[in-house]
Amino acid sequence: MASPYIEIEVGGRTVKVTNPDKVYFPEIGATKRDLVEYYVSVGDGVLRALRERPTYLKRHPDGVGTEAIYQKRMPRHPDWIETVTVRFPSGRTADAFCPTEVAAIAWCANLGTIDFHPWHARRADLDHPDELRVDIDPQPGTSFEQARTVAFTVKEILDELGMTGFPKTSGSRGIHVNVRIEPRWTFTEVRYAAIALAREVERRSDLATSAWWKEERGEKVFIDYNQNARDRTVVAAYSVRARPDARVSAPVTWEELAGCDPREFDIKTMPERFARLGDVQRAIDDRAHDIGTLLEWYDADERGDMPYPPNYPKMPGEPRRVQPSKARPTG
């Protein structure tokens, strides 16, 4: 008979893992215990990505073959696990998970949390992001290889700006590039900087598009500037993805990105890599950058703002939020 639970020691705390033998990832036979132990094995890296950030939980308590529970409000938890009150664009608030130690991440993994989705601001100043996020998203008809080419265009621009970008696979078909920034601009301003960067990538690469509406993107790689809006999240570095093969959003060096295959990184291969190399992006917090030049590019562009996601209230300066093919002529 399978054990109903086991206990593991994590940073001086005891974390109970219930139903440890339940298969969560059928393609590779990985269990809930494998998931929890994975997060402990890469603890330093995943905590670096999540520390002090409001973090949403994507839970699959019965494995990846079941529907996800996307949880912004932290469920009932032990007193030692920390939370932070966040405000949504709607004006409502909630207490979200605020990771400060690896044991808390392991505890959430026992709840069936497979993906962790952090904010790009930290608890000390929730109104001023400290990260600019470049989400490189292949559209239907495009590939990871094309996303990789676009990522190097992003690097070229960042290098010219004197900014350091840290790439990672998304754990699916895309690539994320994160840039630490000084936490002195609003979400709106950081989003403007992301729009300016996306437009410059689009200008330099025939493979890329900044078009919000899918009907305008064609077979190009989308630079999703809206991932920089308040309350938008992308999956964390080292987070597992809810896929049958237990693929991981893997931080890589630029040299590795040139030839890596995202299928190489999963919960069975990443622990050995982490034990051997440690966090290849451990320097990400060493320097925070100024986004002033990007904001100058935005101000100089007569096109102005672009649409927000549909769940956001109408924002000042935003163009009409209507699909172009359905828009009625004005005037």
Secondary structure, DSSP 8 states (H G I E B T S, - for coil): ---SEEEEEETTEEEEEESTT-EEETTTTEEHHHHHHHHHHTHHHHHHHHTTS-EEEEE-TT-TTS--EEESS--S--TTS-EEEEE-TTS-EEEEE---SHHHHHHHHHTTEEEEEE-SS-GGGTTS-SEEEEEEEE-TT--HHHHHHHHHHHHHHHHHHT---EEEE-SSS-EEEEEEB-TTS-HHHHHHHHHHHHHHHHHH-TTEE--SSGGGT-SSEEE-GGGGSTT-----TT-B-SSTT-BB--B--HHHHTT--GGG-BTTTHHHHHHHH--TTGGGGS--B--HHHHHHHHH-TT------TTS---TT----S-GGG-----
